[in-house]
Amino acid sequence: MSFSAFSVLSFCRNHHLLQVEEELEREGSHIITNREVHLVSTTEKGCVVYYKDGFEEVYDGCILAVHAPDALRLLGDEATYDEQRILGD
């Protein structure tokens, strides 16, 4: 199968597959955009997100919607062996 990006994205838009934000927030998720993350750390409290502006927040869990090298950079020295193995070269 070979489809153009335009066809795929048009299909997704027409079938409301790109509009998941409201559904996720209704289910209790918290979506943050346009905020630069410096580091993501895991503690006994949960997932701690450190922002470039010095602010930090703790969450039950985090999803990093970035490319693998960027995810590894955000995890920093605290990246586990498995995270390094999966996200690394």
N, C-alpha and C positions, 0 to 999 in steps of 0.2 A: 504494500500500500504506500502511496505517495500523495500527501496532501500539502497544500501550501499553508503557511502560517496564517494567512488571512482567512482561509476556509475554516481552519480549526478554531481560531479565535472568534470568528463570526458565529460558528455553531455554538460555542460555549456562551457567548453573549446572548444569542437568541433563546437559549434554553436555561438562562439564568444560572449558569454554572460558575460564573465569575463573581457572583454576589453572595459570598459566604460570610462576610463580616457580620451582618445583622444576626444571622443564625448562630454564629459562634458566640457573640456577645449575649444573646438571649439565653444560651446554655451556660453562661458564666465565665467565658473567656474574656481576656482583656488584651486588646490589640493596640500596639503602640507603633506609630510610624513617624518618620521625619525626626528621629532623635538618635544622635550618634552614640553608639555603645562602645565603651572602652574595653570592658572585660566581663566575662560571665563566669561565675564561680558556684560550686555546689558546696553547701554546708549542711549541718544537721537541721537548720531552719528551712532549707529549700534551695531554690535557685536564686542567687543574688546577681542582679544586673547592675553593673557600675557604668554610669554614663560619663561622657567626656566633660560635662559641665559640673562634675563632682557629686551629683545626685545618685542615690542608689535605691533600689527597690528589691524586695524579696517576694518570690512567687513559689507556688507549689511545684511548678515545672516550667520549662522554657522550650520553645521550638525555635531553632535558628534557621531562618529561611534565607540562607546565604550559600555561596559556593564553599566547597570543602576546605580550601586553603584559608578562607576568611573565617570559617567556623573554628578551625584549629588555632588561628591567631587570637580569636576572642576567648578561647578556653585557656590560652597561655600555658604557663608551666604546670598548671593543675590538670591538664588533659591526661586522661587515663591512658594506659597502654593500648586498650582497645580503640579509644578515640583517635589516638595517634596512628594506629595501624590502619584504621578504616579511612580516616580523613587525610592521611599523609600520602607521600609518594608511593 
